[in-house]
Amino acid sequence: MPIADSELNIPETMHAAVYRGQSVVNVEQIPTPAIRPGELLIRVEACGICHTDLKKIEHNLLAPPRVYGHETAGVVVAAGAGVVKFRPGDRVVAFHHIPCLECFYCHRKTYAQCPVYKKVGITAGFEPAGGGFAQYVRVMDWIVDRGVEKIPEGVSFERATLVEPLNTCLKAVVQCDPQPEDFVLVMGQGPIGLMFTMLVDRTGARVAATDTIAERLAISARCGAEFAWDPRTLDVAAQVKSLTAGRGADLVIVAASVPGIVDQAIACSRPGSRILLFAQTSATERIETSGADICVGERTLFGCYSASVDLQRDSAKLVFGGELPVEELISHCLPLVKIRSGFEMALHPGPKSLKIIVQPQRWS
């Protein structure tokens, strides 16, 4: 449905969830960002809560004040001079990191290590930090050039917020390159783990999933897992080996972060296998394991982080086209004033909580 002109009026101030340090986030009234040539102002309609932002808040990893939130979908309300691809009224999703495509790392397609990629290109004010937990965000010029995708009619803003996290998982699956004959174990079935289950299932590989929440295991079966196990109630390594002629998994994707999980992944894997670490994003996390299991066992232990500009269109098509049941992942939609309860649900998930979406334009 077209956006009425009256809906594009831009207020001088807006509400935002501002990180003030000491793990404190307050919903405050702050100035609406002003844009420059080549930039966009987006009215945020939905923004997903991501654990990378929660870690920054919980462990006070960056200096305050900041407005976090980077899984952002909304409506363009203003376009700066020189912008030709977008106009007010366009429904869009915006990536907060985009590489330069010219540096040493970009030439090797290791985009997340590019100095420009490491700069955050979306802000609601203060030091750029994504800004999606606010009513409006300013999108900087290099993001406008390559990091904004239009949302087709009929696709909800809430569904569109999943484009960025799905991109990060798709990038990892492409890197892992599972083959149709592979047995793949996905450890953790939160929203990210479930995305991995969906994407690996598309490759034709056999997928097994683990989680400690029964409801998540039930969803994983609908997302493509052939087997879904609670590691507290059975020996996952023994189960995997019984299904692989005693060898173990060809690929293990670690989509959760708990003590000892890497040792569990090694125990479930065969010699010569690959083990992907995806959830170990905090510098405070430490891994200690047997060197011989890696060296003598000829296993490959590697990481993958953040989104790929090369897969941006592909991830958007997967989310927008309905090929994947991603809306099953959305469990809660909350107004901005209830964002702290959203953080609590994300940090301490229960049987019914999965992906939690903040809707900054809602008041109740």
C-alpha positions as a Markdown table, in Angstrom:
| # | Residue | x | y | z |
|---|---|---|---|---|
| 1 | Met | 0.0 | 0.0 | 0.0 |
| 2 | Pro | 1.4 | 3.5 | -0.9 |
| 3 | Ile | 2.5 | 5.7 | 2.0 |
| 4 | Ala | 0.4 | 8.8 | 2.4 |
| 5 | Asp | 2.3 | 12.1 | 2.3 |
| 6 | Ser | 1.1 | 13.0 | 5.8 |
| 7 | Glu | 2.8 | 9.9 | 7.1 |
| 8 | Leu | 6.2 | 11.1 | 6.0 |
| 9 | Asn | 6.3 | 14.2 | 8.2 |
| 10 | Ile | 9.5 | 14.2 | 10.2 |
| 11 | Pro | 9.4 | 15.2 | 13.9 |
| 12 | Glu | 12.2 | 17.2 | 15.5 |
| 13 | Thr | 12.6 | 14.6 | 18.2 |
| 14 | Met | 12.0 | 10.9 | 18.5 |
| 15 | His | 12.1 | 8.1 | 21.1 |
| 16 | Ala | 15.2 | 5.8 | 21.3 |
| 17 | Ala | 16.5 | 3.1 | 23.6 |
| 18 | Val | 19.8 | 4.7 | 24.6 |
| 19 | Tyr | 22.6 | 2.6 | 26.1 |
| 20 | Arg | 24.1 | 4.7 | 29.0 |
| 21 | Gly | 26.7 | 2.3 | 30.3 |
| 22 | Gln | 26.8 | -0.2 | 33.2 |
| 23 | Ser | 24.4 | -2.4 | 31.2 |
| 24 | Val | 21.7 | 0.3 | 31.4 |
| 25 | Val | 19.4 | 1.1 | 28.5 |
| 26 | Asn | 16.8 | 3.9 | 28.8 |
| 27 | Val | 14.0 | 4.9 | 26.4 |
| 28 | Glu | 14.6 | 8.6 | 26.0 |
| 29 | Gln | 13.6 | 11.5 | 23.7 |
| 30 | Ile | 16.5 | 12.6 | 21.5 |
| 31 | Pro | 16.8 | 14.7 | 18.3 |
| 32 | Thr | 15.8 | 13.0 | 15.1 |
| 33 | Pro | 19.0 | 12.6 | 13.0 |
| 34 | Ala | 19.7 | 15.1 | 10.2 |
| 35 | Ile | 20.9 | 13.6 | 6.9 |
| 36 | Arg | 23.6 | 14.8 | 4.5 |
| 37 | Pro | 23.9 | 14.5 | 0.7 |
| 38 | Gly | 23.8 | 10.9 | -0.4 |
| 39 | Glu | 22.1 | 9.7 | 2.8 |
| 40 | Leu | 18.6 | 8.4 | 3.7 |
| 41 | Leu | 16.4 | 8.9 | 6.8 |
| 42 | Ile | 14.4 | 5.8 | 7.5 |
| 43 | Arg | 11.4 | 5.6 | 9.8 |
| 44 | Val | 12.0 | 2.3 | 11.7 |
| 45 | Glu | 9.0 | 0.0 | 11.7 |
| 46 | Ala | 10.7 | -3.1 | 13.0 |
| 47 | Cys | 14.2 | -4.1 | 14.3 |
| 48 | Gly | 15.2 | -7.6 | 15.6 |
| 49 | Ile | 17.0 | -8.1 | 18.9 |
| 50 | Cys | 20.4 | -9.7 | 18.2 |
| 51 | His | 22.7 | -11.4 | 20.7 |
| 52 | Thr | 25.7 | -9.5 | 19.4 |
| 53 | Asp | 24.1 | -6.2 | 20.6 |
| 54 | Leu | 23.0 | -7.9 | 23.9 |
| 55 | Lys | 26.6 | -8.9 | 24.5 |
| 56 | Lys | 27.8 | -5.3 | 24.0 |
| 57 | Ile | 25.2 | -4.0 | 26.4 |
| 58 | Glu | 25.5 | -6.8 | 29.0 |
| 59 | His | 29.4 | -6.7 | 29.1 |
| 60 | Asn | 29.7 | -3.0 | 28.4 |
| 61 | Leu | 32.0 | -3.6 | 25.4 |
| 62 | Leu | 31.7 | -0.1 | 23.9 |
| 63 | Ala | 31.6 | 3.3 | 25.4 |
| 64 | Pro | 28.2 | 5.0 | 25.9 |
| 65 | Pro | 26.0 | 6.6 | 24.8 |
| 66 | Arg | 24.9 | 4.6 | 21.8 |
| 67 | Val | 21.7 | 3.3 | 20.2 |
| 68 | Tyr | 22.0 | -0.3 | 19.2 |
| 69 | Gly | 19.9 | -2.4 | 16.9 |
| 70 | His | 21.0 | -3.4 | 13.4 |
| 71 | Glu | 18.3 | -5.8 | 11.9 |
| 72 | Thr | 16.4 | -2.8 | 10.6 |
| 73 | Ala | 13.4 | -2.5 | 8.3 |
| 74 | Gly | 11.3 | 0.7 | 7.7 |
| 75 | Val | 10.2 | 3.4 | 5.3 |
| 76 | Val | 12.3 | 6.0 | 3.6 |
| 77 | Val | 11.1 | 9.4 | 4.8 |
| 78 | Ala | 13.8 | 11.6 | 3.3 |
| 79 | Ala | 16.5 | 11.2 | 0.7 |
| 80 | Gly | 19.6 | 13.5 | 0.6 |
| 81 | Ala | 20.9 | 15.3 | -2.5 |
| 82 | Gly | 22.2 | 12.9 | -5.1 |
| 83 | Val | 20.2 | 9.8 | -4.1 |
| 84 | Val | 18.5 | 8.4 | -7.1 |
| 85 | Lys | 17.8 | 4.7 | -6.2 |
| 86 | Phe | 15.4 | 5.5 | -3.3 |
| 87 | Arg | 12.7 | 8.0 | -2.6 |
| 88 | Pro | 10.3 | 8.8 | 0.3 |
| 89 | Gly | 7.7 | 6.0 | 0.7 |
| 90 | Asp | 10.0 | 3.2 | -0.3 |
| 91 | Arg | 9.9 | 0.2 | 2.1 |
| 92 | Val | 13.5 | -1.0 | 2.7 |
| 93 | Val | 15.8 | -3.1 | 4.8 |
| 94 | Ala | 19.3 | -1.6 | 5.5 |
| 95 | Phe | 22.6 | -3.4 | 6.4 |
| 96 | His | 24.8 | -1.5 | 8.9 |
| 97 | His | 28.1 | -2.8 | 7.6 |
| 98 | Ile | 29.2 | -2.6 | 3.9 |
| 99 | Pro | 32.8 | -3.1 | 2.7 |
| 100 | Cys | 34.9 | -0.8 | 0.4 |
| 101 | Leu | 35.5 | -3.6 | -2.2 |
| 102 | Glu | 39.0 | -2.2 | -2.8 |
| 103 | Cys | 41.3 | -3.1 | 0.1 |
| 104 | Phe | 43.5 | -6.2 | 0.8 |
| 105 | Tyr | 40.7 | -8.0 | 2.6 |
| 106 | Cys | 38.0 | -7.2 | 0.1 |
| 107 | His | 40.1 | -8.5 | -2.7 |
| 108 | Arg | 40.2 | -11.8 | -0.8 |
| 109 | Lys | 36.4 | -11.5 | 0.0 |
| 110 | Thr | 37.1 | -11.5 | 3.7 |
| 111 | Tyr | 34.7 | -8.5 | 3.9 |
| 112 | Ala | 34.2 | -8.5 | 7.7 |
| 113 | Gln | 37.9 | -7.6 | 8.1 |
| 114 | Cys | 37.7 | -4.5 | 5.8 |
| 115 | Pro | 38.4 | -1.2 | 7.7 |
| 116 | Val | 35.4 | 0.4 | 6.0 |
| 117 | Tyr | 33.2 | -2.6 | 6.8 |
| 118 | Lys | 34.1 | -2.3 | 10.5 |
| 119 | Lys | 32.7 | 1.3 | 10.4 |
| 120 | Val | 29.0 | 1.3 | 11.3 |
| 121 | Gly | 27.1 | 3.2 | 8.6 |
| 122 | Ile | 23.7 | 3.6 | 10.3 |
| 123 | Thr | 23.0 | 5.8 | 13.4 |
| 124 | Ala | 20.1 | 7.2 | 15.4 |
| 125 | Gly | 22.5 | 9.6 | 17.0 |
| 126 | Phe | 25.7 | 9.5 | 19.2 |
| 127 | Glu | 28.5 | 7.1 | 18.0 |
| 128 | Pro | 27.1 | 5.0 | 15.1 |
| 129 | Ala | 25.9 | 1.6 | 16.5 |
| 130 | Gly | 23.1 | 0.5 | 14.2 |
| 131 | Gly | 20.4 | 2.7 | 15.7 |
| 132 | Gly | 17.4 | 0.4 | 15.0 |
| 133 | Phe | 16.1 | 0.6 | 18.5 |
| 134 | Ala | 14.9 | 4.1 | 17.7 |
| 135 | Gln | 12.1 | 5.6 | 15.6 |
| 136 | Tyr | 14.3 | 7.0 | 12.9 |
| 137 | Val | 17.8 | 6.2 | 11.6 |
| 138 | Arg | 20.3 | 8.0 | 9.4 |
| 139 | Val | 21.8 | 5.8 | 6.7 |
| 140 | Met | 25.2 | 7.0 | 5.5 |
| 141 | Asp | 26.2 | 7.3 | 1.8 |
| 142 | Trp | 28.3 | 4.1 | 1.3 |
| 143 | Ile | 25.5 | 2.1 | 2.9 |
| 144 | Val | 22.9 | 3.8 | 0.6 |
| 145 | Asp | 25.1 | 2.9 | -2.4 |
| 146 | Arg | 25.3 | -0.9 | -1.7 |
| 147 | Gly | 23.6 | -1.8 | 1.5 |
| 148 | Val | 19.8 | -1.1 | 1.1 |
| 149 | Glu | 17.3 | -3.5 | -0.3 |
| 150 | Lys | 13.7 | -2.7 | -1.2 |
| 151 | Ile | 11.0 | -4.8 | 0.5 |
| 152 | Pro | 8.3 | -6.1 | -1.9 |
| 153 | Glu | 4.7 | -5.4 | -1.3 |
| 154 | Gly | 3.1 | -8.1 | 0.8 |
| 155 | Val | 6.2 | -8.7 | 2.9 |
| 156 | Ser | 5.9 | -7.6 | 6.5 |
| 157 | Phe | 8.5 | -5.3 | 8.0 |
| 158 | Glu | 8.9 | -8.0 | 10.7 |
| 159 | Arg | 9.8 | -10.7 | 8.2 |
| 160 | Ala | 12.2 | -8.2 | 6.4 |
| 161 | Thr | 14.3 | -7.8 | 9.6 |
| 162 | Leu | 15.5 | -11.4 | 9.1 |
| 163 | Val | 17.4 | -10.5 | 5.9 |
| 164 | Glu | 20.5 | -9.5 | 7.7 |
| 165 | Pro | 20.8 | -12.4 | 10.1 |
| 166 | Leu | 19.9 | -14.9 | 7.4 |
| 167 | Asn | 22.7 | -13.4 | 5.3 |
| 168 | Thr | 25.2 | -14.1 | 8.1 |
| 169 | Cys | 24.1 | -17.7 | 8.2 |
| 170 | Leu | 24.0 | -18.1 | 4.4 |
| 171 | Lys | 27.6 | -16.7 | 4.2 |
| 172 | Ala | 28.7 | -19.4 | 6.7 |
| 173 | Val | 26.9 | -22.2 | 4.9 |
| 174 | Val | 28.5 | -21.2 | 1.6 |
| 175 | Gln | 31.9 | -21.2 | 3.4 |
| 176 | Cys | 31.1 | -24.7 | 4.9 |
| 177 | Asp | 29.9 | -26.0 | 1.5 |
| 178 | Pro | 28.0 | -29.1 | 2.8 |
| 179 | Gln | 27.5 | -31.8 | 0.2 |
| 180 | Pro | 24.4 | -33.9 | -0.3 |
| 181 | Glu | 26.0 | -37.0 | 1.2 |
| 182 | Asp | 27.2 | -35.1 | 4.3 |
| 183 | Phe | 25.8 | -35.6 | 7.8 |
| 184 | Val | 25.7 | -32.1 | 9.5 |
| 185 | Leu | 25.1 | -31.4 | 13.2 |
| 186 | Val | 23.7 | -28.0 | 14.1 |
| 187 | Met | 24.3 | -27.3 | 17.8 |
| 188 | Gly | 21.8 | -24.8 | 19.2 |
| 189 | Gln | 18.3 | -24.1 | 17.7 |
| 190 | Gly | 17.7 | -20.5 | 18.6 |
| 191 | Pro | 16.8 | -18.2 | 15.7 |
| 192 | Ile | 20.3 | -18.5 | 14.2 |
| 193 | Gly | 20.6 | -22.2 | 14.7 |
| 194 | Leu | 17.2 | -22.7 | 13.0 |
| 195 | Met | 18.3 | -20.6 | 10.1 |
| 196 | Phe | 21.3 | -22.9 | 9.7 |
| 197 | Thr | 19.0 | -25.9 | 9.8 |
| 198 | Met | 16.8 | -24.4 | 7.0 |
| 199 | Leu | 19.8 | -23.5 | 4.9 |
| 200 | Val | 21.7 | -26.8 | 5.3 |
| 201 | Asp | 18.6 | -28.7 | 4.5 |
| 202 | Arg | 18.4 | -26.9 | 1.2 |
| 203 | Thr | 21.8 | -28.4 | 0.2 |
| 204 | Gly | 20.5 | -32.0 | 0.4 |
| 205 | Ala | 22.7 | -32.9 | 3.4 |
| 206 | Arg | 21.2 | -34.8 | 6.3 |
| 207 | Val | 20.7 | -32.5 | 9.3 |
| 208 | Ala | 20.6 | -33.3 | 13.0 |
| 209 | Ala | 19.9 | -30.5 | 15.6 |
| 210 | Thr | 20.4 | -30.2 | 19.3 |
| 211 | Asp | 18.9 | -27.9 | 21.9 |
| 212 | Thr | 17.7 | -28.0 | 25.5 |
| 213 | Ile | 14.3 | -26.5 | 24.8 |
| 214 | Ala | 11.8 | -29.0 | 23.5 |
| 215 | Glu | 9.7 | -26.5 | 21.6 |
| 216 | Arg | 12.8 | -25.4 | 19.6 |
| 217 | Leu | 13.5 | -29.0 | 18.7 |
| 218 | Ala | 9.9 | -29.4 | 17.4 |
| 219 | Ile | 10.4 | -26.3 | 15.2 |
| 220 | Ser | 13.8 | -27.6 | 14.0 |
| 221 | Ala | 12.0 | -30.7 | 12.6 |
| 222 | Arg | 9.7 | -28.4 | 10.6 |
| 223 | Cys | 12.7 | -26.5 | 9.4 |
| 224 | Gly | 14.5 | -29.5 | 7.9 |
| 225 | Ala | 16.1 | -31.4 | 10.8 |
| 226 | Glu | 15.9 | -35.2 | 10.3 |
| 227 | Phe | 16.9 | -35.7 | 13.9 |
| 228 | Ala | 16.4 | -33.4 | 16.9 |
| 229 | Trp | 18.0 | -34.2 | 20.3 |
| 230 | Asp | 18.3 | -32.8 | 23.8 |
| 231 | Pro | 21.9 | -33.2 | 24.8 |
| 232 | Arg | 20.9 | -33.5 | 28.4 |
| 233 | Thr | 18.9 | -36.6 | 27.9 |
| 234 | Leu | 21.1 | -38.7 | 25.5 |
| 235 | Asp | 24.6 | -39.1 | 24.2 |
| 236 | Val | 24.6 | -37.0 | 21.0 |
| 237 | Ala | 28.0 | -38.2 | 19.9 |
| 238 | Ala | 26.9 | -41.9 | 20.2 |
| 239 | Gln | 23.7 | -41.0 | 18.3 |
| 240 | Val | 25.6 | -39.3 | 15.5 |
| 241 | Lys | 28.1 | -42.2 | 15.2 |
| 242 | Ser | 25.3 | -44.8 | 15.1 |
| 243 | Leu | 23.9 | -43.0 | 12.0 |
| 244 | Thr | 27.3 | -42.6 | 10.3 |
| 245 | Ala | 28.8 | -46.1 | 10.4 |
| 246 | Gly | 30.7 | -45.1 | 13.6 |
| 247 | Arg | 32.5 | -42.1 | 12.0 |
| 248 | Gly | 30.8 | -39.0 | 13.3 |
| 249 | Ala | 29.5 | -35.8 | 11.6 |
| 250 | Asp | 31.2 | -34.5 | 8.5 |
| 251 | Leu | 30.4 | -30.9 | 9.6 |
| 252 | Val | 29.4 | -29.5 | 13.0 |
| 253 | Ile | 28.0 | -25.9 | 13.2 |
| 254 | Val | 28.2 | -24.5 | 16.7 |
| 255 | Ala | 25.4 | -22.0 | 16.9 |
| 256 | Ala | 25.3 | -21.7 | 20.7 |
| 257 | Ser | 27.8 | -20.5 | 23.3 |
| 258 | Val | 28.1 | -22.5 | 26.5 |
| 259 | Pro | 31.1 | -23.9 | 28.3 |
| 260 | Gly | 32.4 | -27.1 | 26.8 |
| 261 | Ile | 30.5 | -26.9 | 23.6 |
| 262 | Val | 33.6 | -27.1 | 21.4 |
| 263 | Asp | 34.7 | -30.3 | 23.1 |
| 264 | Gln | 31.1 | -31.6 | 22.4 |
| 265 | Ala | 31.4 | -30.7 | 18.8 |
| 266 | Ile | 34.7 | -32.5 | 18.4 |
| 267 | Ala | 33.3 | -35.6 | 20.1 |
| 268 | Cys | 30.5 | -35.6 | 17.6 |
| 269 | Ser | 32.7 | -35.1 | 14.5 |
| 270 | Arg | 34.7 | -37.6 | 12.5 |
| 271 | Pro | 38.4 | -37.3 | 11.8 |
| 272 | Gly | 38.9 | -34.9 | 8.9 |
| 273 | Ser | 35.7 | -33.1 | 9.6 |
| 274 | Arg | 35.0 | -29.3 | 9.7 |
| 275 | Ile | 33.8 | -27.5 | 12.8 |
| 276 | Leu | 32.4 | -24.0 | 12.4 |
| 277 | Leu | 32.3 | -21.6 | 15.4 |
| 278 | Phe | 29.5 | -19.0 | 14.8 |
| 279 | Ala | 28.4 | -17.9 | 18.3 |
| 280 | Gln | 31.7 | -17.2 | 19.9 |
| 281 | Thr | 31.7 | -13.4 | 19.3 |
| 282 | Ser | 32.9 | -12.0 | 22.6 |
| 283 | Ala | 36.6 | -11.5 | 23.4 |
| 284 | Thr | 35.9 | -12.7 | 26.9 |
| 285 | Glu | 35.0 | -16.2 | 25.7 |
| 286 | Arg | 37.8 | -18.8 | 25.9 |
| 287 | Ile | 38.1 | -22.2 | 24.3 |
| 288 | Glu | 40.3 | -25.0 | 25.6 |
| 289 | Thr | 40.4 | -28.3 | 23.9 |
| 290 | Ser | 42.7 | -31.2 | 22.9 |
| 291 | Gly | 45.3 | -30.1 | 20.3 |
| 292 | Ala | 45.6 | -33.7 | 19.2 |
| 293 | Asp | 41.9 | -33.9 | 18.3 |
| 294 | Ile | 42.6 | -31.1 | 15.8 |
| 295 | Cys | 46.1 | -32.0 | 14.7 |
| 296 | Val | 46.1 | -35.8 | 14.8 |
| 297 | Gly | 42.4 | -36.0 | 14.0 |
| 298 | Glu | 43.0 | -33.6 | 11.0 |
| 299 | Arg | 39.9 | -31.6 | 11.8 |
| 300 | Thr | 39.4 | -28.0 | 10.6 |
| 301 | Leu | 38.2 | -25.6 | 13.3 |
| 302 | Phe | 37.2 | -22.2 | 11.8 |
| 303 | Gly | 35.0 | -19.2 | 12.2 |
| 304 | Cys | 32.6 | -17.1 | 10.2 |
| 305 | Tyr | 31.3 | -13.7 | 11.2 |
| 306 | Ser | 28.8 | -11.1 | 9.9 |
| 307 | Ala | 27.2 | -10.6 | 6.5 |
| 308 | Ser | 28.5 | -10.8 | 3.0 |
| 309 | Val | 27.7 | -8.1 | 0.4 |
| 310 | Asp | 28.0 | -10.8 | -2.3 |
| 311 | Leu | 25.1 | -12.6 | -0.8 |
| 312 | Gln | 22.9 | -9.6 | 0.0 |
| 313 | Arg | 20.5 | -10.1 | -2.9 |
| 314 | Asp | 20.4 | -13.9 | -2.4 |
| 315 | Ser | 19.5 | -13.5 | 1.3 |
| 316 | Ala | 16.8 | -10.9 | 0.5 |
| 317 | Lys | 15.2 | -13.2 | -2.1 |
| 318 | Leu | 15.2 | -16.2 | 0.3 |
| 319 | Val | 13.4 | -14.1 | 3.0 |
| 320 | Phe | 11.1 | -12.2 | 0.7 |
| 321 | Gly | 10.2 | -15.1 | -1.6 |
| 322 | Gly | 8.8 | -17.4 | 1.1 |
| 323 | Glu | 11.1 | -20.3 | 0.3 |
| 324 | Leu | 12.2 | -20.6 | 3.9 |
| 325 | Pro | 9.7 | -20.7 | 6.8 |
| 326 | Val | 11.4 | -17.8 | 8.6 |
| 327 | Glu | 8.3 | -16.3 | 10.1 |
| 328 | Glu | 8.2 | -19.4 | 12.4 |
| 329 | Leu | 11.2 | -17.8 | 14.1 |
| 330 | Ile | 9.3 | -14.6 | 15.2 |
| 331 | Ser | 7.8 | -15.2 | 18.7 |
| 332 | His | 7.3 | -11.7 | 20.1 |
| 333 | Cys | 6.7 | -8.2 | 18.7 |
| 334 | Leu | 7.1 | -5.5 | 21.3 |
| 335 | Pro | 6.8 | -1.7 | 21.4 |
| 336 | Leu | 10.0 | 0.3 | 22.1 |
| 337 | Val | 8.9 | 1.1 | 25.7 |
| 338 | Lys | 9.1 | -2.7 | 26.5 |
| 339 | Ile | 12.5 | -3.2 | 25.0 |
| 340 | Arg | 14.1 | -4.2 | 28.3 |
| 341 | Ser | 11.6 | -7.1 | 28.7 |
| 342 | Gly | 12.6 | -8.1 | 25.1 |
| 343 | Phe | 16.3 | -8.1 | 26.2 |
| 344 | Glu | 15.4 | -10.3 | 29.2 |
| 345 | Met | 13.5 | -12.8 | 27.0 |
| 346 | Ala | 16.4 | -13.0 | 24.5 |
| 347 | Leu | 19.0 | -13.4 | 27.3 |
| 348 | His | 16.9 | -16.0 | 29.2 |
| 349 | Pro | 14.8 | -17.8 | 26.5 |
| 350 | Gly | 11.8 | -19.8 | 27.6 |
| 351 | Pro | 9.7 | -22.4 | 25.8 |
| 352 | Lys | 7.9 | -19.8 | 23.7 |
| 353 | Ser | 10.6 | -17.2 | 23.0 |
| 354 | Leu | 12.6 | -17.1 | 19.8 |
| 355 | Lys | 13.2 | -14.0 | 17.6 |
| 356 | Ile | 12.0 | -10.9 | 19.4 |
| 357 | Ile | 11.2 | -7.9 | 17.2 |
| 358 | Val | 11.0 | -4.3 | 18.5 |
| 359 | Gln | 8.4 | -2.0 | 16.8 |
| 360 | Pro | 9.5 | 1.6 | 17.5 |
| 361 | Gln | 6.3 | 3.2 | 16.2 |
| 362 | Arg | 4.1 | 1.2 | 18.5 |
| 363 | Trp | 3.1 | 2.6 | 21.9 |
| 364 | Ser | 1.4 | -0.5 | 23.5 |
